[in-house]
Amino acid sequence: MRKRSLIPIFYILFLMLPIYWLVTMSFKTTNDILAGFSLFPETFTLDNYRVIFTDPTWYWGYINSIIYVSLNTVISICVALPAAYAFSRYRFLGDKQLFFWLLTNRMAPAAVFALPFFQLYSSVGLFDTHLAVALAHCLFNIPLAVWILEGFMGGVPKELDETAYVDGYSFPRFFVTIFLPTIKAGVGVAAFFCFMFSWVELLLAKTLTAVDAKPIAATMTKTASSAGYELGLLAAAGTLTIIPGAIVIYFVRNYIAKGFALGRV
Amino acid sequence: MKTENQKAWFFVLPVLFLVAFNALVPIMTVVNYSVQETFGNNLFFWQGLDWFEQILRSERFHAALGRQFLFTGLILAIEIPLGIIIALSMPRRGIWVPVCLVLMALPMLIPWNVVGAMWNIFTLPKIGMMGYFINDVLGVHYDMTQDPLAAWITIIVMDVWHWTSLVVLLCYAGLVSIPDAYYQAAKIDGASPWKVFRYIQLPKMKTVLTIAILLRFMDSFNIYTEPFVLTGGGPGNSTTLLSIDLVKIALGQFDLGPAAAMSLIYFAITLLVSWLFYTLMTKDDNK
């Protein structure tokens, strides 16, 4: 047993090295970074973080990202719930084809669709709004949410639904008060995946925004100027992008650990 | 098992509407571009299937497609077994479970361009941790901006670092769902660890493995931001994967027609391979 736990330990060490490197770099000045390799910052500085927290274009980047990511997660989960229920409980015309078609939308190369997306969202007057990015990210998040939720719902025995109807529950009341709590772990896992994929996606987010809804990852390209990269600032901004995600994982960690066990998966 | 109910369509309508809005309109635009030629001023001329023919014959496309299959093949060959091994050796209960899961999920939460930029600096000789270690401590020459092999190793290691956790999380979830009774029965029968894996753990992981393999295939086949930020497709064209080549044509040279034709071919290949995976892996369920 002891020997076996070495594998995850080594793996986690391998994962942490670049992250440790990024974090130490964020406490160095750019000149220090360029001077050569060192394991710890020689002259510890918080200047990089000061820039980010005092310059509105920087901190608004974070706020914009968080707004559209949250919007996307809420929209994706709300529409995926009934659809996943239909897929897991009923047979209907074209259900299998529809399910696979949903999946295919994850395969669309975003690099190509960026330009048509820009035209589409400009023509409906949503360009440079948080809603545009939130809706665009639905393209790949809804299929995934439906897929995951369907797996969890399939694990709930059908007798639960039938008992509730016998007891005189209406469908909406059954869904909200009985069914949702049973699969809340699944909702947690699905929400986590939606959050994650929307948070890290950049190409569409960058294409659909200019100023008002510009995501943090796009703001970061600012660190490259004619004088070269401001590595310290880049590292500090990068470090800060990990934090919201880490907070979300912290809250859903029990769902991820135990959650899947409840589902059919 | 499932009841027939056509009204279930109403539950699916919102999803259908939202996804179709995002998927159909852009696809139609791309199809439009792929059969037309433009000389600017929004004037379009019917071009037929010339672009498709041109792309299918071009050596540049074949080379990029070859690199793409090599990349995706290597990624799946490394990440899937590695993910299974790590998931099998993870603790099943206790305080270390959430610690492991949270730490392992961290790389996935870093925006893709940050991942690329971070690995770029990480592997630089002299100032990057990995570059310094390989060059100065091990004494092996390693510079991904000059050596294609080093560039390939770097993008593979970066992707393994970034995405193996997804396989681990999904497989772990599948493993946790196996009731203890199965293991006890196997113990009484005196089953070897390999047999336990082959006849209990692997079948129970099948659904999640399907998700993991499909997701890893789709995402690695469409990968753009990370390798672009890391190597920019270089040195030379050695790491120019399909989507990088596509963006070079579409935005660099602004050849919308060929780019659109290429992306439709690209999409069709992704679709075909995913469909093959999907049917092969869900074959037994439909019987």
Chai-1 contact restraints between the chains, C-beta under 6 A:
chainA,res_idxA,chainB,res_idxB,connection_type,confidence,min_distance_angstrom,max_distance_angstrom,comment,restraint_id
A,R4,B,S89,contact,1.0,0.0,6.0,A-B,restraint_1
A,I7,B,I86,contact,1.0,0.0,6.0,A-B,restraint_2
A,I7,B,S89,contact,1.0,0.0,6.0,A-B,restraint_3
A,P8,B,I86,contact,1.0,0.0,6.0,A-B,restraint_4
A,P8,B,S89,contact,1.0,0.0,6.0,A-B,restraint_5
A,P8,B,M90,contact,1.0,0.0,6.0,A-B,restraint_6
A,P8,B,C100,contact,1.0,0.0,6.0,A-B,restraint_7
A,Y11,B,I86,contact,1.0,0.0,6.0,A-B,restraint_8
A,I12,B,L103,contact,1.0,0.0,6.0,A-B,restraint_9
A,L15,B,P107,contact,1.0,0.0,6.0,A-B,restraint_10
A,P18,B,M118,contact,1.0,0.0,6.0,A-B,restraint_11
A,P18,B,F122,contact,1.0,0.0,6.0,A-B,restraint_12
A,W21,B,F122,contact,1.0,0.0,6.0,A-B,restraint_13
A,W21,B,M129,contact,1.0,0.0,6.0,A-B,restraint_14
A,L22,B,M118,contact,1.0,0.0,6.0,A-B,restraint_15
A,F37,B,I127,contact,1.0,0.0,6.0,A-B,restraint_16
A,F37,B,Y132,contact,1.0,0.0,6.0,A-B,restraint_17
A,V79,B,P14,contact,1.0,0.0,6.0,A-B,restraint_18
A,V79,B,V15,contact,1.0,0.0,6.0,A-B,restraint_19
A,P82,B,F11,contact,1.0,0.0,6.0,A-B,restraint_20
A,A83,B,F11,contact,1.0,0.0,6.0,A-B,restraint_21
A,A83,B,V12,contact,1.0,0.0,6.0,A-B,restraint_22
A,A83,B,V15,contact,1.0,0.0,6.0,A-B,restraint_23
A,A86,B,A8,contact,1.0,0.0,6.0,A-B,restraint_24
A,A86,B,F11,contact,1.0,0.0,6.0,A-B,restraint_25
A,A86,B,V12,contact,1.0,0.0,6.0,A-B,restraint_26
A,Y90,B,K2,contact,1.0,0.0,6.0,A-B,restraint_27
A,Y90,B,T3,contact,1.0,0.0,6.0,A-B,restraint_28
A,Y90,B,N5,contact,1.0,0.0,6.0,A-B,restraint_29
A,Y90,B,A8,contact,1.0,0.0,6.0,A-B,restraint_30
A,R91,B,K2,contact,1.0,0.0,6.0,A-B,restraint_31
A,R91,B,E4,contact,1.0,0.0,6.0,A-B,restraint_32
A,F92,B,Q6,contact,1.0,0.0,6.0,A-B,restraint_33
A,F92,B,A8,contact,1.0,0.0,6.0,A-B,restraint_34
A,F92,B,W9,contact,1.0,0.0,6.0,A-B,restraint_35
A,T104,B,L271,contact,1.0,0.0,6.0,A-B,restraint_36
A,N105,B,V19,contact,1.0,0.0,6.0,A-B,restraint_37
A,N105,B,A23,contact,1.0,0.0,6.0,A-B,restraint_38
A,R106,B,M218,contact,1.0,0.0,6.0,A-B,restraint_39
A,M107,B,M218,contact,1.0,0.0,6.0,A-B,restraint_40
A,M107,B,T270,contact,1.0,0.0,6.0,A-B,restraint_41
A,M107,B,S274,contact,1.0,0.0,6.0,A-B,restraint_42
A,P109,B,N222,contact,1.0,0.0,6.0,A-B,restraint_43
A,P109,B,S243,contact,1.0,0.0,6.0,A-B,restraint_44
A,P109,B,S263,contact,1.0,0.0,6.0,A-B,restraint_45
A,P109,B,Y266,contact,1.0,0.0,6.0,A-B,restraint_46
A,A111,B,Y224,contact,1.0,0.0,6.0,A-B,restraint_47
A,A111,B,S243,contact,1.0,0.0,6.0,A-B,restraint_48
A,A111,B,L246,contact,1.0,0.0,6.0,A-B,restraint_49
A,A111,B,V247,contact,1.0,0.0,6.0,A-B,restraint_50
A,V112,B,L246,contact,1.0,0.0,6.0,A-B,restraint_51
A,V112,B,S263,contact,1.0,0.0,6.0,A-B,restraint_52
A,F113,B,P26,contact,1.0,0.0,6.0,A-B,restraint_53
A,P116,B,P26,contact,1.0,0.0,6.0,A-B,restraint_54
A,P116,B,T29,contact,1.0,0.0,6.0,A-B,restraint_55
A,F117,B,P26,contact,1.0,0.0,6.0,A-B,restraint_56
A,L120,B,V25,contact,1.0,0.0,6.0,A-B,restraint_57
A,C138,B,L18,contact,1.0,0.0,6.0,A-B,restraint_58
A,L139,B,N22,contact,1.0,0.0,6.0,A-B,restraint_59
A,I142,B,V15,contact,1.0,0.0,6.0,A-B,restraint_60
A,I142,B,V19,contact,1.0,0.0,6.0,A-B,restraint_61
A,M196,B,M108,contact,1.0,0.0,6.0,A-B,restraint_62
A,M196,B,L109,contact,1.0,0.0,6.0,A-B,restraint_63
A,V200,B,P111,contact,1.0,0.0,6.0,A-B,restraint_64
A,V200,B,W112,contact,1.0,0.0,6.0,A-B,restraint_65
A,L202,B,P111,contact,1.0,0.0,6.0,A-B,restraint_66
A,L202,B,W112,contact,1.0,0.0,6.0,A-B,restraint_67
A,L202,B,N113,contact,1.0,0.0,6.0,A-B,restraint_68
A,L202,B,T225,contact,1.0,0.0,6.0,A-B,restraint_69
A,A217,B,P111,contact,1.0,0.0,6.0,A-B,restraint_70
A,A217,B,N113,contact,1.0,0.0,6.0,A-B,restraint_71
A,G238,B,V114,contact,1.0,0.0,6.0,A-B,restraint_72
A,T241,B,P111,contact,1.0,0.0,6.0,A-B,restraint_73
A,T241,B,V114,contact,1.0,0.0,6.0,A-B,restraint_74
A,I242,B,I110,contact,1.0,0.0,6.0,A-B,restraint_75
A,G245,B,L109,contact,1.0,0.0,6.0,A-B,restraint_76
A,I249,B,V102,contact,1.0,0.0,6.0,A-B,restraint_77
A,I249,B,A105,contact,1.0,0.0,6.0,A-B,restraint_78
A,R253,B,P98,contact,1.0,0.0,6.0,A-B,restraint_79
A,R253,B,L101,contact,1.0,0.0,6.0,A-B,restraint_80
A,R253,B,V102,contact,1.0,0.0,6.0,A-B,restraint_81
A,I256,B,L101,contact,1.0,0.0,6.0,A-B,restraint_82
A,A257,B,V97,contact,1.0,0.0,6.0,A-B,restraint_83
A,A257,B,P98,contact,1.0,0.0,6.0,A-B,restraint_84
A,A257,B,L101,contact,1.0,0.0,6.0,A-B,restraint_85
A,F260,B,A173,contact,1.0,0.0,6.0,A-B,restraint_86
A,A261,B,V176,contact,1.0,0.0,6.0,A-B,restraint_87
A,A261,B,S177,contact,1.0,0.0,6.0,A-B,restraint_88
A,V265,B,T207,contact,1.0,0.0,6.0,A-B,restraint_89
A,V265,B,V208,contact,1.0,0.0,6.0,A-B,restraint_90
